[in-house]
Amino acid sequence: MKITKLAKGISLKRPLEGGNEEQLKIVRQVLADVRAQGDSAIRTYTEKWDGFAPDNLRVTKAEIEEGVRAIDAQLFADLTEAAHNIRVYHEQQKRSGYRLELADGSWLGQRITALDAVGLYVPGGTAAYPSSVLMNVIPAQVAGVKRIVITSPAGRDGKLPAGVLAAAHILGVEEVYKIGGAQAIAALAYGTETIQAVDKITGPGNIYVALAKREVFGEVAIDMIAGPSEIAVIADETAFADEVAADLLSQAEHDKMACAILVTTSEQLAHDVALEVERQLATLPREEVARASIENFGAIYIAETMSDAVEAINSLAPEHLEIVTKNAEAVAEQVRHAGGIFIGRYSSEPVGDYFAGTNHVLPTNSTARFASGLNVDDFVKKSSIVYYTEKTWAMNAPKIARLARMEGLEGHARAVESRGWEKE
């Protein structure tokens, strides 16, 4: 890894791949075809891109049970415990509406209600991501969403990974479809003969999924357009080089565009971590991917002071931030911008990815400056409520009318003035 002195203006922003005109053209064609032809278009595209022709788009109860039987018993128990931890954490995010009492019986309020239906996209095919099921479904359930739909591309055998099916079973989600890509996003947004449309779509995917989500936004809500993963680590001389290197590689192995950055006040640690990264890369199964990430988007910066290191992190606004220093909690208090913060030696990033209970769907590419990770609030909406009595209306109607006329909206003024006398 490259080692340099910390300077202002460092960035983890990457030129995101994809999204060119040809890809966008394909996505728009898929969306149009599914909207017009429904299930027929989904079957056509699934056979074309996923290599099988589905008779039934929906996963049967027997297929889910088969997936549960296929998964190792200990893994099933681990998934169940992780689901419990995630639910406990997200239960703390639930909020109630409020009612603000005014004079004379008038009141204002806010009502918080869950979305009716959400769709979760789970990447699939050759890989399995049961953790994505847990992280997306559970906050929706805690919010009170009644209908939760999972779509995921099946392998060429027409089956979804056992882990994904087991996670759905643990959470009690029965509406699961074996479709992926832009056609799955289209089905969730527009509906087909088999799949009823939802109100919001969440979950990660490839560039075609990301583009499709962007295109249907407005027809439905979406969570975010996530970029490649990233990690930043603040460390001092108390950190262990092999552990820091392993944590950097835990994100580098995700994607060739992933970003891994160490900011340290220890020059010795910087050099030790660089050597450790190279040593560990040699035995990493996803070495090719991780090496490309490290070579293109990995860096080690040496800061003069811890304050300088924290300032750099607040500029980077990373998706994941680990703090491995003396007084790590005090350092964490100074951090303003990070998707997820992992404090201390034993809180490595994968702890949050899988088990602790925090959500691993986090803002990337410096968007932690203004965005939050997936949470219960993403699955609710807020309605404002006004109740004015006649007395409160009479006291305020002239003020409201004057404000309306100031903006040239006579109809607004007349609407508020039209009340207040007995009508036959």
PADO-83514 format. One record per residue (C-alpha): residue number from 1; x, y, z. Coordinates in nm, 3 decimals, always signed. Layout:
N
{r NUM; {X; Y; Z}},
...
This chain:
424
{r 1; {+0.000; +0.000; +0.000}},
{r 2; {+0.109; +0.355; -0.070}},
{r 3; {+0.232; +0.544; +0.238}},
{r 4; {+0.223; +0.924; +0.238}},
{r 5; {+0.210; +1.211; +0.480}},
{r 6; {-0.143; +1.325; +0.553}},
{r 7; {-0.242; +1.635; +0.358}},
{r 8; {-0.565; +1.823; +0.312}},
{r 9; {-0.792; +1.717; +0.032}},
{r 10; {-0.765; +1.338; +0.054}},
{r 11; {-1.073; +1.163; -0.079}},
{r 12; {-1.227; +0.821; -0.109}},
{r 13; {-1.457; +0.921; -0.394}},
{r 14; {-1.419; +0.693; -0.692}},
{r 15; {-1.539; +0.727; -1.050}},
{r 16; {-1.823; +0.479; -1.030}},
{r 17; {-1.823; +0.223; -1.309}},
{r 18; {-2.126; +0.172; -1.528}},
{r 19; {-2.416; +0.393; -1.598}},
{r 20; {-2.312; +0.452; -1.958}},
{r 21; {-2.566; +0.519; -2.231}},
{r 22; {-2.573; +0.160; -2.355}},
{r 23; {-2.645; +0.020; -2.008}},
{r 24; {-2.910; +0.283; -1.945}},
{r 25; {-3.072; +0.201; -2.280}},
{r 26; {-3.090; -0.168; -2.185}},
{r 27; {-3.241; -0.087; -1.845}},
{r 28; {-3.504; +0.142; -1.991}},
{r 29; {-3.601; -0.124; -2.246}},
{r 30; {-3.636; -0.386; -1.971}},
{r 31; {-3.849; -0.152; -1.760}},
{r 32; {-4.074; -0.071; -2.056}},
{r 33; {-4.112; -0.438; -2.154}},
{r 34; {-4.201; -0.552; -1.803}},
{r 35; {-4.447; -0.267; -1.764}},
{r 36; {-4.616; -0.359; -2.090}},
{r 37; {-4.586; -0.740; -2.092}},
{r 38; {-4.562; -0.835; -1.723}},
{r 39; {-4.467; -1.194; -1.642}},
{r 40; {-4.392; -1.278; -2.004}},
{r 41; {-4.113; -1.019; -2.020}},
{r 42; {-3.973; -1.135; -1.686}},
{r 43; {-3.953; -1.494; -1.807}},
{r 44; {-3.785; -1.385; -2.130}},
{r 45; {-3.518; -1.180; -1.954}},
{r 46; {-3.464; -1.439; -1.682}},
{r 47; {-3.395; -1.706; -1.941}},
{r 48; {-3.170; -1.471; -2.137}},
{r 49; {-2.955; -1.352; -1.845}},
{r 50; {-2.993; -1.607; -1.564}},
{r 51; {-2.992; -1.918; -1.780}},
{r 52; {-3.320; -2.080; -1.683}},
{r 53; {-3.684; -2.045; -1.781}},
{r 54; {-3.897; -2.022; -1.466}},
{r 55; {-4.234; -2.195; -1.473}},
{r 56; {-4.328; -2.033; -1.144}},
{r 57; {-4.177; -1.698; -1.052}},
{r 58; {-4.270; -1.738; -0.688}},
{r 59; {-4.068; -1.963; -0.460}},
{r 60; {-4.293; -2.233; -0.316}},
{r 61; {-4.327; -2.319; +0.050}},
{r 62; {-4.168; -2.657; -0.028}},
{r 63; {-3.864; -2.483; -0.181}},
{r 64; {-3.822; -2.268; +0.130}},
{r 65; {-3.844; -2.575; +0.352}},
{r 66; {-3.588; -2.749; +0.131}},
{r 67; {-3.353; -2.456; +0.178}},
{r 68; {-3.394; -2.471; +0.555}},
{r 69; {-3.313; -2.842; +0.557}},
{r 70; {-3.008; -2.786; +0.338}},
{r 71; {-2.839; -2.533; +0.563}},
{r 72; {-2.602; -2.644; +0.838}},
{r 73; {-2.776; -2.654; +1.179}},
{r 74; {-2.512; -2.435; +1.344}},
{r 75; {-2.535; -2.178; +1.065}},
{r 76; {-2.912; -2.174; +1.104}},
{r 77; {-2.870; -2.109; +1.477}},
{r 78; {-2.618; -1.833; +1.404}},
{r 79; {-2.856; -1.668; +1.158}},
{r 80; {-3.136; -1.689; +1.412}},
{r 81; {-2.924; -1.526; +1.682}},
{r 82; {-2.806; -1.255; +1.445}},
{r 83; {-3.169; -1.184; +1.351}},
{r 84; {-3.253; -1.147; +1.721}},
{r 85; {-2.967; -0.901; +1.774}},
{r 86; {-3.066; -0.694; +1.471}},
{r 87; {-3.429; -0.682; +1.585}},
{r 88; {-3.338; -0.573; +1.939}},
{r 89; {-3.120; -0.292; +1.805}},
{r 90; {-3.378; -0.167; +1.558}},
{r 91; {-3.661; -0.179; +1.811}},
{r 92; {-3.488; +0.118; +1.978}},
{r 93; {-3.545; +0.324; +1.663}},
{r 94; {-3.925; +0.312; +1.676}},
{r 95; {-4.090; +0.649; +1.724}},
{r 96; {-4.441; +0.762; +1.803}},
{r 97; {-4.624; +1.060; +1.665}},
{r 98; {-4.716; +1.354; +1.882}},
{r 99; {-5.003; +1.592; +1.957}},
{r 100; {-4.937; +1.957; +2.042}},
{r 101; {-5.228; +2.110; +2.233}},
{r 102; {-5.312; +2.472; +2.147}},
{r 103; {-5.556; +2.708; +2.311}},
{r 104; {-5.934; +2.656; +2.298}},
{r 105; {-5.917; +2.286; +2.206}},
{r 106; {-5.723; +2.327; +1.881}},
{r 107; {-5.424; +2.103; +1.822}},
{r 108; {-5.148; +2.010; +1.580}},
{r 109; {-4.996; +1.666; +1.544}},
{r 110; {-4.786; +1.421; +1.353}},
{r 111; {-4.890; +1.066; +1.273}},
{r 112; {-4.629; +0.804; +1.187}},
{r 113; {-4.750; +0.511; +0.979}},
{r 114; {-4.569; +0.221; +0.818}},
{r 115; {-4.551; +0.175; +0.443}},
{r 116; {-4.798; -0.081; +0.312}},
{r 117; {-4.553; -0.286; +0.106}},
{r 118; {-4.179; -0.296; +0.043}},
{r 119; {-3.961; -0.502; -0.187}},
{r 120; {-3.614; -0.622; -0.096}},
{r 121; {-3.364; -0.703; -0.369}},
{r 122; {-3.106; -0.964; -0.265}},
{r 123; {-2.808; -1.020; -0.496}},
{r 124; {-2.774; -1.385; -0.592}},
{r 125; {-2.689; -1.626; -0.867}},
{r 126; {-2.345; -1.763; -0.779}},
{r 127; {-2.334; -1.588; -0.437}},
{r 128; {-2.553; -1.596; -0.129}},
{r 129; {-2.629; -1.298; +0.093}},
{r 130; {-2.859; -1.403; +0.378}},
{r 131; {-2.724; -1.110; +0.581}},
{r 132; {-2.887; -0.875; +0.326}},
{r 133; {-3.219; -1.042; +0.397}},
{r 134; {-3.184; -0.980; +0.770}},
{r 135; {-3.064; -0.621; +0.738}},
{r 136; {-3.342; -0.512; +0.502}},
{r 137; {-3.637; -0.712; +0.628}},
{r 138; {-3.603; -0.661; +1.004}},
{r 139; {-3.623; -0.278; +1.015}},
{r 140; {-3.926; -0.299; +0.785}},
{r 141; {-4.090; -0.548; +1.020}},
{r 142; {-4.009; -0.336; +1.324}},
{r 143; {-4.162; -0.036; +1.146}},
{r 144; {-4.483; -0.235; +1.098}},
{r 145; {-4.477; -0.300; +0.724}},
{r 146; {-4.739; -0.567; +0.655}},
{r 147; {-4.624; -0.693; +0.315}},
{r 148; {-4.257; -0.765; +0.255}},
{r 149; {-4.141; -0.912; -0.076}},
{r 150; {-3.801; -1.062; -0.158}},
{r 151; {-3.667; -1.093; -0.511}},
{r 152; {-3.336; -1.260; -0.588}},
{r 153; {-3.182; -1.411; -0.902}},
{r 154; {-3.164; -1.790; -0.892}},
{r 155; {-2.879; -2.003; -1.017}},
{r 156; {-2.899; -2.192; -1.346}},
{r 157; {-3.070; -2.473; -1.158}},
{r 158; {-3.359; -2.238; -1.085}},
{r 159; {-3.296; -2.240; -0.709}},
{r 160; {-3.212; -1.968; -0.462}},
{r 161; {-2.925; -2.019; -0.216}},
{r 162; {-3.024; -2.215; +0.093}},
{r 163; {-2.898; -1.938; +0.320}},
{r 164; {-3.129; -1.681; +0.161}},
{r 165; {-3.428; -1.912; +0.193}},
{r 166; {-3.336; -1.996; +0.553}},
{r 167; {-3.314; -1.627; +0.641}},
{r 168; {-3.654; -1.564; +0.484}},
{r 169; {-3.796; -1.855; +0.685}},
{r 170; {-3.649; -1.727; +1.012}},
{r 171; {-3.813; -1.390; +0.952}},
{r 172; {-4.143; -1.537; +0.837}},
{r 173; {-4.127; -1.389; +0.486}},
{r 174; {-4.320; -1.614; +0.248}},
{r 175; {-4.347; -1.394; -0.063}},
{r 176; {-4.019; -1.468; -0.238}},
{r 177; {-3.957; -1.452; -0.614}},
{r 178; {-3.672; -1.607; -0.812}},
{r 179; {-3.605; -1.309; -1.038}},
{r 180; {-3.320; -1.062; -1.050}},
{r 181; {-3.175; -0.775; -1.247}},
{r 182; {-3.360; -0.474; -1.382}},
{r 183; {-3.664; -0.696; -1.449}},
{r 184; {-3.705; -0.759; -1.077}},
{r 185; {-3.696; -0.387; -1.003}},
{r 186; {-3.955; -0.330; -1.278}},
{r 187; {-4.183; -0.597; -1.134}},
{r 188; {-4.164; -0.444; -0.786}},
{r 189; {-4.225; -0.092; -0.916}},
{r 190; {-4.501; -0.156; -1.170}},
{r 191; {-4.647; -0.493; -1.076}},
{r 192; {-4.724; -0.788; -1.304}},
{r 193; {-4.989; -1.060; -1.319}},
{r 194; {-4.804; -1.247; -1.044}},
{r 195; {-4.631; -0.973; -0.846}},
{r 196; {-4.819; -0.686; -0.688}},
{r 197; {-4.633; -0.353; -0.689}},
{r 198; {-4.471; -0.222; -0.370}},
{r 199; {-4.421; +0.127; -0.227}},
{r 200; {-4.045; +0.115; -0.173}},
{r 201; {-3.751; -0.091; -0.300}},
{r 202; {-3.438; -0.150; -0.094}},
{r 203; {-3.127; -0.362; -0.129}},
{r 204; {-2.802; -0.365; -0.327}},
{r 205; {-2.736; -0.497; -0.676}},
{r 206; {-2.520; -0.462; -0.985}},
{r 207; {-2.510; -0.158; -1.212}},
{r 208; {-2.830; -0.265; -1.394}},
{r 209; {-3.016; -0.293; -1.064}},
{r 210; {-2.880; +0.043; -0.950}},
{r 211; {-2.981; +0.212; -1.276}},
{r 212; {-3.325; +0.052; -1.264}},
{r 213; {-3.380; +0.176; -0.909}},
{r 214; {-3.283; +0.525; -1.017}},
{r 215; {-3.522; +0.510; -1.314}},
{r 216; {-3.827; +0.397; -1.113}},
{r 217; {-3.770; +0.647; -0.832}},
{r 218; {-4.083; +0.859; -0.813}},
{r 219; {-4.303; +0.567; -0.910}},
{r 220; {-4.179; +0.409; -0.589}},
{r 221; {-3.934; +0.512; -0.319}},
{r 222; {-3.584; +0.363; -0.301}},
{r 223; {-3.328; +0.342; -0.022}},
{r 224; {-3.013; +0.470; -0.196}},
{r 225; {-2.785; +0.421; -0.495}},
{r 226; {-2.494; +0.255; -0.319}},
{r 227; {-2.142; +0.254; -0.456}},
{r 228; {-1.858; +0.010; -0.386}},
{r 229; {-1.773; -0.058; -0.022}},
{r 230; {-1.513; +0.134; +0.176}},
{r 231; {-1.337; +0.133; +0.511}},
{r 232; {-1.122; +0.385; +0.693}},
{r 233; {-0.922; +0.302; +1.005}},
{r 234; {-0.782; +0.547; +1.258}},
{r 235; {-0.502; +0.380; +1.453}},
{r 236; {-0.211; +0.470; +1.677}},
{r 237; {+0.089; +0.280; +1.810}},
{r 238; {-0.134; +0.061; +2.029}},
{r 239; {-0.289; -0.112; +1.726}},
{r 240; {-0.167; -0.447; +1.591}},
{r 241; {-0.057; -0.436; +1.229}},
{r 242; {-0.190; -0.780; +1.136}},
{r 243; {-0.535; -0.693; +1.269}},
{r 244; {-0.551; -0.357; +1.092}},
{r 245; {-0.437; -0.518; +0.766}},
{r 246; {-0.701; -0.787; +0.795}},
{r 247; {-0.970; -0.524; +0.851}},
{r 248; {-0.860; -0.326; +0.545}},
{r 249; {-0.873; -0.642; +0.334}},
{r 250; {-1.217; -0.731; +0.467}},
{r 251; {-1.356; -0.451; +0.251}},
{r 252; {-1.103; -0.466; -0.031}},
{r 253; {-1.218; -0.820; -0.112}},
{r 254; {-1.569; -0.694; -0.189}},
{r 255; {-1.497; -0.520; -0.515}},
{r 256; {-1.211; -0.396; -0.734}},
{r 257; {-1.355; -0.048; -0.678}},
{r 258; {-1.365; -0.085; -0.298}},
{r 259; {-1.160; +0.162; -0.095}},
{r 260; {-0.944; +0.088; +0.211}},
{r 261; {-0.764; +0.369; +0.395}},
{r 262; {-0.555; +0.381; +0.713}},
{r 263; {-0.487; +0.709; +0.890}},
{r 264; {-0.233; +0.667; +1.168}},
{r 265; {-0.013; +0.874; +1.396}},
{r 266; {+0.247; +0.595; +1.402}},
{r 267; {+0.499; +0.576; +1.120}},
{r 268; {+0.606; +0.233; +1.240}},
{r 269; {+0.250; +0.102; +1.226}},
{r 270; {+0.210; +0.243; +0.876}},
{r 271; {+0.505; +0.044; +0.744}},
{r 272; {+0.408; -0.270; +0.938}},
{r 273; {+0.052; -0.260; +0.801}},
{r 274; {+0.177; -0.217; +0.445}},
{r 275; {+0.391; -0.532; +0.484}},
{r 276; {+0.104; -0.721; +0.648}},
{r 277; {-0.139; -0.634; +0.371}},
{r 278; {+0.099; -0.778; +0.114}},
{r 279; {+0.158; -1.091; +0.322}},
{r 280; {-0.212; -1.155; +0.379}},
{r 281; {-0.305; -1.087; +0.017}},
{r 282; {-0.098; -1.386; -0.088}},
{r 283; {-0.334; -1.629; +0.086}},
{r 284; {-0.665; -1.447; +0.040}},
{r 285; {-0.906; -1.647; -0.183}},
{r 286; {-1.026; -1.325; -0.347}},
{r 287; {-0.671; -1.197; -0.395}},
{r 288; {-0.726; -1.064; -0.746}},
{r 289; {-1.020; -0.850; -0.642}},
{r 290; {-0.861; -0.730; -0.318}},
{r 291; {-0.527; -0.652; -0.481}},
{r 292; {-0.690; -0.436; -0.747}},
{r 293; {-0.879; -0.249; -0.474}},
{r 294; {-0.567; -0.194; -0.265}},
{r 295; {-0.350; -0.088; -0.558}},
{r 296; {-0.602; +0.156; -0.704}},
{r 297; {-0.797; +0.281; -0.403}},
{r 298; {-0.595; +0.185; -0.097}},
{r 299; {-0.371; +0.423; +0.096}},
{r 300; {-0.196; +0.475; +0.428}},
{r 301; {-0.165; +0.829; +0.560}},
{r 302; {+0.062; +0.936; +0.844}},
{r 303; {-0.089; +1.216; +1.055}},
{r 304; {+0.109; +1.436; +1.291}},
{r 305; {-0.165; +1.443; +1.554}},
{r 306; {-0.483; +1.255; +1.636}},
{r 307; {-0.678; +1.576; +1.577}},
{r 308; {-0.542; +1.585; +1.223}},
{r 309; {-0.644; +1.223; +1.174}},
{r 310; {-1.000; +1.290; +1.291}},
{r 311; {-1.023; +1.600; +1.069}},
{r 312; {-0.924; +1.384; +0.773}},
{r 313; {-1.189; +1.126; +0.858}},
{r 314; {-1.460; +1.392; +0.880}},
{r 315; {-1.353; +1.503; +0.533}},
{r 316; {-1.360; +1.147; +0.398}},
{r 317; {-1.700; +1.062; +0.554}},
{r 318; {-1.641; +0.686; +0.512}},
{r 319; {-1.899; +0.411; +0.499}},
{r 320; {-1.719; +0.218; +0.775}},
{r 321; {-1.483; +0.371; +1.030}},
{r 322; {-1.275; +0.172; +1.277}},
{r 323; {-1.102; +0.347; +1.567}},
{r 324; {-0.816; +0.146; +1.716}},
{r 325; {-0.642; +0.390; +1.949}},
{r 326; {-0.591; +0.480; +2.311}},
{r 327; {-0.911; +0.640; +2.445}},
{r 328; {-1.097; +0.520; +2.136}},
{r 329; {-1.438; +0.626; +2.267}},
{r 330; {-1.314; +0.982; +2.319}},
{r 331; {-1.180; +0.985; +1.963}},
{r 332; {-1.515; +0.857; +1.835}},
{r 333; {-1.692; +1.152; +1.999}},
{r 334; {-1.506; +1.384; +1.761}},
{r 335; {-1.627; +1.204; +1.448}},
{r 336; {-1.913; +1.380; +1.270}},
{r 337; {-1.930; +1.195; +0.939}},
{r 338; {-1.927; +0.815; +0.912}},
{r 339; {-2.187; +0.558; +0.816}},
{r 340; {-2.090; +0.312; +1.090}},
{r 341; {-1.836; +0.359; +1.369}},
{r 342; {-1.653; +0.062; +1.521}},
{r 343; {-1.473; +0.140; +1.844}},
{r 344; {-1.180; -0.056; +1.980}},
{r 345; {-0.977; -0.361; +1.893}},
{r 346; {-1.259; -0.612; +1.925}},
{r 347; {-1.517; -0.425; +1.717}},
{r 348; {-1.390; -0.505; +1.369}},
{r 349; {-1.620; -0.411; +1.082}},
{r 350; {-1.755; -0.764; +1.012}},
{r 351; {-1.900; -0.767; +1.365}},
{r 352; {-2.148; -0.508; +1.242}},
{r 353; {-2.186; -0.667; +0.899}},
{r 354; {-2.328; -0.986; +1.040}},
{r 355; {-2.408; -1.007; +1.406}},
{r 356; {-2.396; -0.714; +1.649}},
{r 357; {-2.734; -0.576; +1.543}},
{r 358; {-2.646; -0.252; +1.367}},
{r 359; {-2.743; -0.226; +1.002}},
{r 360; {-2.481; -0.289; +0.735}},
{r 361; {-2.665; -0.095; +0.461}},
{r 362; {-2.464; +0.228; +0.487}},
{r 363; {-2.398; +0.539; +0.276}},
{r 364; {-2.089; +0.521; +0.052}},
{r 365; {-1.871; +0.753; -0.154}},
{r 366; {-1.866; +1.028; +0.113}},
{r 367; {-2.246; +1.053; +0.127}},
{r 368; {-2.224; +0.990; +0.504}},
{r 369; {-2.190; +1.370; +0.513}},
{r 370; {-2.567; +1.388; +0.468}},
{r 371; {-2.708; +1.034; +0.462}},
{r 372; {-2.777; +0.764; +0.719}},
{r 373; {-2.769; +0.389; +0.716}},
{r 374; {-3.087; +0.189; +0.659}},
{r 375; {-3.314; +0.213; +0.963}},
{r 376; {-3.674; +0.194; +1.079}},
{r 377; {-3.745; +0.550; +0.963}},
{r 378; {-3.687; +0.436; +0.606}},
{r 379; {-4.003; +0.226; +0.624}},
{r 380; {-4.245; +0.481; +0.768}},
{r 381; {-4.398; +0.807; +0.657}},
{r 382; {-4.514; +1.104; +0.860}},
{r 383; {-4.846; +1.284; +0.816}},
{r 384; {-4.902; +1.629; +0.965}},
{r 385; {-5.240; +1.695; +1.131}},
{r 386; {-5.419; +2.027; +1.190}},
{r 387; {-5.735; +2.073; +1.398}},
{r 388; {-5.855; +2.433; +1.444}},
{r 389; {-6.165; +2.521; +1.643}},
{r 390; {-6.388; +2.809; +1.532}},
{r 391; {-6.235; +3.038; +1.793}},
{r 392; {-5.877; +2.968; +1.681}},
{r 393; {-5.983; +3.010; +1.318}},
{r 394; {-6.148; +3.346; +1.389}},
{r 395; {-5.837; +3.474; +1.565}},
{r 396; {-5.600; +3.373; +1.283}},
{r 397; {-5.803; +3.387; +0.958}},
{r 398; {-5.721; +3.753; +0.880}},
{r 399; {-5.349; +3.683; +0.924}},
{r 400; {-5.365; +3.381; +0.697}},
{r 401; {-5.560; +3.570; +0.431}},
{r 402; {-5.310; +3.858; +0.435}},
{r 403; {-5.020; +3.613; +0.389}},
{r 404; {-5.201; +3.443; +0.099}},
{r 405; {-5.271; +3.771; -0.078}},
{r 406; {-4.908; +3.876; -0.030}},
{r 407; {-4.823; +3.576; -0.251}},
{r 408; {-5.094; +3.658; -0.502}},
{r 409; {-5.312; +3.361; -0.412}},
{r 410; {-5.659; +3.505; -0.378}},
{r 411; {-5.820; +3.161; -0.379}},
{r 412; {-5.629; +3.069; -0.066}},
{r 413; {-5.745; +3.383; +0.108}},
{r 414; {-6.107; +3.327; +0.011}},
{r 415; {-6.091; +2.966; +0.127}},
{r 416; {-5.998; +3.065; +0.479}},
{r 417; {-6.243; +3.359; +0.481}},
{r 418; {-6.538; +3.151; +0.355}},
{r 419; {-6.607; +3.010; +0.700}},
{r 420; {-6.747; +3.159; +1.016}},
{r 421; {-7.113; +3.230; +0.968}},
{r 422; {-7.428; +3.025; +0.984}},
{r 423; {-7.517; +2.862; +0.654}},
{r 424; {-7.864; +2.758; +0.547}},
